[in-house]
Amino acid sequence: MEVATAAITLATCLKDIIRLVQELKRTIDKIPKNRRNARKLSDELLEGILEIEAFYKAREGLLEGNPELGAAMTNLLSKTMSVQQRCVQLYTPLNHKGLRKIGATVKAWRECDQVEEEIAELKDLVQRCFRRFSMMAIARLEQPVTHIAFTTTRIERRMVHLQTMLGRVEGGLTTLQGSGLAVSNSMSIHPSINAVSKLYLHQQIETICDLLRELSITETFAREQPEGCYLLPPSFVVSTFTISPLVHDTHRDVIALAIQIIGLLKGNPADISIQDGALVMLDLGIMLGALEMYSDAKAIGQWTVTMYRALVATHPAVYAPYLSLSLRNLSGVRDSGDAVIASLESLEIARGQVQVYSTLQTHLEVADSLIAYWSVLAGPVEKHLEVASEAVAICHSILAELASVGDSQSSCLHLADVILGNDQPWTDIARTNSSMWDEEDTLTLKYNYASALYALAWSLEMDNRTVQAYEIQLRSLAIFKDLSQTEEAFIDDLAASYAHLATPAMCEGHSNHESLAYAECAVELYRTCVETQPDTYTPSLLCALWDYAFLLHEAGRDTDVFHVSEEALELVRKSNQTAELLAQALYASSGKLQQIKQIDAAIILRTEAITLYQTLPSRGPEPVDSIADVLMCLANDLILAGKHDNAVAACKEAVDILQAKQEKDDSHTTSLKLAASLSFFCYITSTAEDYDAAVKIGTKAISIYRNMFQILGAEFKDIANYITAIQRAVSASSYAADTRALATTAAALEDLLMLRVDHREAVEIPLMGAFCDHNSLLTEHRRVRDSVQLSERILPLFTLPLTKAAVAAEYLGALYTYADNLYDVGRFKDAYLTLDKGIQLGSTFSGDNATKELALWLSFIHSLQALILNESGQCAKAESIMKLSIEASKEHLIPADVILLAYRYCRYASILQNLPGHLDEALKIGQEAVTLCHTFATSPPALSIQAGLAYAIRSYAQTVADSGDAHQALALVQESTDIY
C-alpha cells in the first residue's frame, strides 16, 4: 500500500509540475519579444521535465516507491510553483489602464532579470533530478552497482581503499552488462557499461569542480616552492597518455585518477599543494577529451589553467611551460568557446620561453603551439599560410640541427635523410642541450612535423595552389605512415592524410585509380576510429565516404556508389539524435547526393529535412533561414529532374518565408538574404522559361541590392551576389517579351558602371555581357541610334589589348553590333574600321586561347565586312573574306548554327554573282544553302530554320533569275512565299 501511494505521489507530482511549467511557458510567451532569454529558458525547462516524465514512464518498475525521489520531486514541485507565480507578474493584464498599466509594466521589468535567474536555477534543479532518476534506475538494475549511486557524497578519504572501491565499480558494471536482458520488462533501454561509467565519472568531475570552487575561496596553499618533477625540464614531465583501444579500461583509469584528485582535495586545506594536483589535472583533461566527455574536459581544462595561472604568479620561469600546455589542451577541447584566445596565449608563452631558454625543446613547443593555433584559426587564408609555414620551418630547422650535429638517434637521422635530402638549407638554431634530446623528443618532432605539413597542405589548397598542396600532403603522409607502424595512436592522423589526398580539389590532375586507393584507406581507418570514439570521428568518416562515393561515380562504378552512399546515410541517421541535427545532416547529405548525380535521392532528403525543420519550435531566425535555404536547393534539384513547376513553387515558398521575416525584422542581413533568394528565384523561373516573370523578380532583387549598397557604402561586402543578380536579370531580359525588360537591362548596366569604380576586375566580364544584351534589345526595338551612342560610351572603357578570351569574345560581339548599327545609319567607313579593329583583336588569340566564342564572333565580323566591301565594289576582296567567315561557321557547326551558315552561303552567292565568270559557282552555293536548310528542317530551333529556308530559297531564286531561267525563278519565289 505504501509503495502504491509513493508511486501515485511521484506520478502526480510529475503531472502537476508539467502543468505548472506549461502555464509558465504560456506566460513567458506573452511578454515582449526582446526577452528572448526567458523564452529560451522556459522552452528548455519544459523539454527537461518532459524528459523526466518519459524516463519515469519507461522505468516505472525500477523507480516506484522510492522516498528519496519522492522528496526530490516534492521540492521541485514547490520550487516550480513559486517560479510560476513570479512569472505571472511579468504579464501586464489587458484591463490595466493608464498609470496602473505603466506602473505594472515598470514593476515587471524591474523583476524580469531576477525571474530569469530563478527559471535558470529551476532548469538546473530539473537536470539534477533527471540525474538522480538515472542513477537510481542504474543502481536498481543490479544490487552490486548500488554502491556507485552513493560514492559521490561518501568517497573514502583514505587512499588505501581506492583499489577495493574500483574493484566494486568494475564488478558492478560487468554484472550490469551481463544481466541487461533480465531487467524488468518496463525498461525500454538497457544502458551499456560505457554509459554507466560516463554517468558515474561525470559525478566525480562535478565533485572535483565543487571542491575546487570551495578551495579557491580559502586561497590557502601550503607549498608554493617548486619541487619534485617541476625541478626537471618540462619536456621530461609532459604527459604522453594515449587512449586505450579498450574504452572500459580507460574509463577505469580515469575514474581512478578522478578519485585520487578528490582524495587530495578533501584533505586538510593546510596540507594541499596546488602544484601536486595541477599536473594530474592535465592528464585528466586529456583523458576526458579522449572519452568524448567534452563538457567535463572543458571544465577540468579551465580549472587547470586557473591553477597554473596562480603558480605562474609565484614562479613564472618554472610554471609558464605548463600554463602554455594547459591552454593548448583547453583550445583543443570541442566546443571550447575561447579556443582561439587560449591557443594564442599558449603561443605567446611558448615564444617567450624561446627568448629565455633557446633549446631545441622550446622551439619544438613553439611549433606545437602554432599547430594548435592553426587548427582553431578563422579568417583569411593568408594567416593560415603564415602560421603553417612557420611551424614547418621550425620543425625543419630542428631536424636539420640534429642531423648536422650527428645526433645518435637513428630514427631522427633517417627522417632527416628522407625529408631534408643533401641539398636542403639548414637553419642554425642554438645547439645548447642537444645532448639532452631523447627518443620521446624525436617522436614529438616527427608528429609535429607531419602535423605542420598537413596544416600547410590544407592552407595551400585553400589558396587554390593544389599542385603544391598535393606534394606537401604526400610528405606528411609518409611521416604519419612511419609513425603509425609503431604507435597505434596516430591512426586518425594517417586517416586524415589519406582523406585529404582524396578530396575532389586534390584529385584534379591525378589518376582516379590512385585517388580511389587513398579514399579506400581513409574510409577503412576512420571506420576503426569510429569504433572507439564515434562522436569524434563520425563526421570525418562521413566526409571520407562522400569523397569516396564521388570518386566511384567518376569511375562509373554505380553499384559501389549506391552501397557507399547508403552507408553514409545510415551513419547520418544513426549519429544525429535530435530533429535539428538530423535536418542539418540530411540537408548536407542531399548536396553530396547531387554531386554524384543521385538527384531523386537528393530531392527526398531535402524534403525530409524541410519537414524536420518545420517541426522545430520557432526559437530565433535559424529554422526559418534553414527552411528557406533547403527549399532553394530543392528547387535546383527539381529543375535538374525536369520538374519545372515544382521547382518554381518551392523557390516561391522560400521567398515568401523570407519576405514574411523581413516584414518583422527589416535588418540589413535579412534584406540581403531576401535579395539573394529573389536572385535565385529569377534564375529558377528563367530555367522554367517564364522570362517575363523572371525579369520582374530579378528587378526586385537588384533594387534591394542597390539600396543596401547605397546604405552600407564601403561596408557592403555582398558584391559577388549583387553582380550575379544583375547577370540573371539581364539574361532573363534577353528572352522576355515584356517591353519593361529594356528598362531592366538599362538599370543593370548603370549598376555595373557604379560598381566598376571600386571593383573593376570583378565587373569587367559582367559589364561587357550586360552591355551586349542591352545593345541587342535596343536593336530589336529599332533604336539603332541609341545603340550607337551606348557603344560609343561603353567600348572606350575597355583597354586594348584584352588578355582574357572571355572578355575578348564579348568585346568582339559588341564591336560587331556597333559596326552593324553604323552600317544601318549609313556610316559605312566607320563600320568598316570598327570591324577591322575586331579582326586585329581576334588575331592575337590562337591555339588553346582561341575559344569557340571568339571564332564565332570573328565569323560574324568577316561576314559583315565582306558585305560592305561587296557594296563598295571590292568584290574580289569581299569574296576572300567571305570564305573565312564560312570556314569558321563550318568548323563549329551545330543545328542551332545552321541558319547562320545558310545566310552566309546566300551572301557568298550574291558576291560571286558580281564576279565575272562565277555565276555557275554562285548557283551551286545557293543550292547548297537551300539543301542545308532542308537537311536540318526538323531540328531545333525548327521555326528559325524554316525562316532560314525561305530566305535561302528567295536568294537562290534571284541567282537563278540572273542566269536567265525565269520560269524556275518564279517557282522558287512561290515556294519561298508559301513557307513564309
Buried (B, 14 or more C-beta within 10 A) or exposed (E): EEEEEBBEBBBEBBEBBBEBBBBBBEBBEEBEEEBEEBBBBBBBBBEBBBBBBEBBEBBBBBBBBBEEBBEBBEEBBEBBBEBBEBBEBBBBEEEEEEEEBEEBBEEBBEBBEEBBEBBBEBBEBBBEBBBBBBBBBBBBBBEBBBBBBEBBEEBBEEEEEBEEBBEBBBEBBBBBBEEBEEBEEEBEEBBBBBBBBBBBBBBBBBBBBEBBEEBEEEEEBEEBEBEEEBEEBBBEBBBEBBBBEEBBEBBBBBBBBBBBBBBBBBEEBEEBBBBBBBBBBBBBBBBBBBBBBBEBBBBBBBBBBBBBEBBBEBBEEBBBBBBBBBBBBBBBBEEBEBBBBBBBBBBBBBBBBBEEBBBBBBBBBBBBBBBBBBBBBEEEBEBBBBBBBBBBBBBBBBBBBBBBEEBEBEBBBEBBEEBBEEEEEBEEBBBEBBEEBEEEBBBBBBBBBBBBBBBBBBBBBBBEBBEEBBEBBEBBBBBBBBBBEEBEBBBBBBBBBBBBBBBEEBBEEBEBEEBBBBBBBBBEBBBBBBEBBBEBBBBBBBBBBBBBBBBBBBBEBEEBBBEBBEBBBEBBEEBBEEBBEBBBBBBBBBBBBBBBEBBEBBBBBBBBBBBBBEEBEEEEBEBBBBBBBBBBBBBBBBBBBEBBEBBBBBBBBBBEBBEEBBEEEEEEEBBBBBBBBBBBBBBBBBBBEBBBBBBBBBBBBBBBBBEBBEEEEEEBEBBEBBBBBBBBBBBBBBBBEBEEBBBBBBBBBEBBBBBBEEBEEBBBBBBBBBBBBBBBBBBEEEBBEBBBEBBEEBBEEBEEEBEBBBBBBBBBBBBBBBBBBBBBEEBBEBBBEBBBBBBEBBEBBEEEEBBEBBBBBBBBBBBBBBBBBBBEEEBEBBBEBBBBBBEBBEEBBEBEBBBBBBBBBBBBBBBBBBBEEBBEBBBBBBBBBBEBBEEBEEEEEEEBBBBBBBBBBBBBBBBBBBBEBEEBBEBBBEBBEEBE
